[in-house]
Amino acid sequence: MTQPTIYGLPNCDTCKKARNWLARFEVEHVFVDYRANPVPAATLKLWAQQLGGWEKLVNKAGTTWRNLLPQRKNPGSDPEWTLLLKEYPALIRRPVVAKTDGTVSVGFTDNGFKKLFLP
């Protein structure tokens, strides 16, 4: 079985919690720092579609979003969203979990990860 891929930022507290949880439950995975290894636009679009829209993929509670110019906060198309996320990867909710079956989820909670990874 291929390992799930966890996308995030190495210094993000939520990503650290998620990775510690995976280590504790011995869930093998691949971690991708999406600032160092940008996610292709087509993949971002696919994630947004699977999650139910860009609003579900973008973290609007963080300082990166709050510091954006007002005119940048209303992308009107997929290319505008992908350009924004390419320019500001910290806007992507963390962590993004891409399972081997193609499903994608965002965020970390103990119960959420139990449902994702434990039988």
DAJO-V360084 format. One record per pair of residues at least 12 apart in sequence whose C-alpha atoms are under 7 Angstrom apart, sorted by sequence separation. I is the first residue (numbers start at 0). J is the second residue. D is the distance in whole Angstrom. If there is no record, write none. Layout:
BEGIN
i = [I & I]
j = [J & J]
d = [D & D]
END
This chain:
BEGIN
i = [93 & 94 & 92 & 93 & 94 & 92 & 5 & 9 & 4 & 5 & 6 & 7 & 8 & 2 & 3 & 4 & 5 & 6 & 7 & 8 & 2 & 3 & 4 & 5 & 6 & 7 & 8 & 63 & 64 & 2 & 6 & 63 & 58 & 44 & 57 & 58 & 57 & 58 & 56 & 57 & 56 & 43 & 40 & 34 & 49 & 33 & 46 & 14 & 13 & 14 & 7 & 7 & 6 & 7 & 5 & 6 & 5 & 6 & 17 & 5 & 4 & 5 & 3 & 4 & 3 & 4 & 13 & 3 & 3 & 2 & 1]
j = [105 & 106 & 105 & 106 & 107 & 106 & 28 & 32 & 28 & 29 & 30 & 31 & 32 & 27 & 28 & 29 & 30 & 31 & 32 & 33 & 28 & 29 & 30 & 31 & 32 & 33 & 34 & 89 & 90 & 29 & 33 & 90 & 90 & 77 & 90 & 91 & 91 & 92 & 91 & 92 & 92 & 81 & 81 & 88 & 103 & 88 & 103 & 93 & 93 & 94 & 93 & 94 & 94 & 95 & 94 & 95 & 95 & 96 & 107 & 96 & 96 & 97 & 96 & 97 & 97 & 98 & 107 & 98 & 99 & 99 & 99]
d = [6 & 5 & 6 & 5 & 7 & 7 & 7 & 6 & 6 & 6 & 6 & 6 & 5 & 6 & 5 & 5 & 5 & 5 & 5 & 6 & 5 & 6 & 6 & 6 & 6 & 6 & 7 & 7 & 7 & 7 & 6 & 6 & 5 & 7 & 5 & 6 & 5 & 5 & 6 & 5 & 6 & 7 & 5 & 6 & 7 & 7 & 7 & 6 & 7 & 6 & 5 & 5 & 6 & 7 & 6 & 5 & 6 & 6 & 6 & 5 & 6 & 6 & 7 & 5 & 6 & 6 & 7 & 4 & 6 & 7 & 6]
END
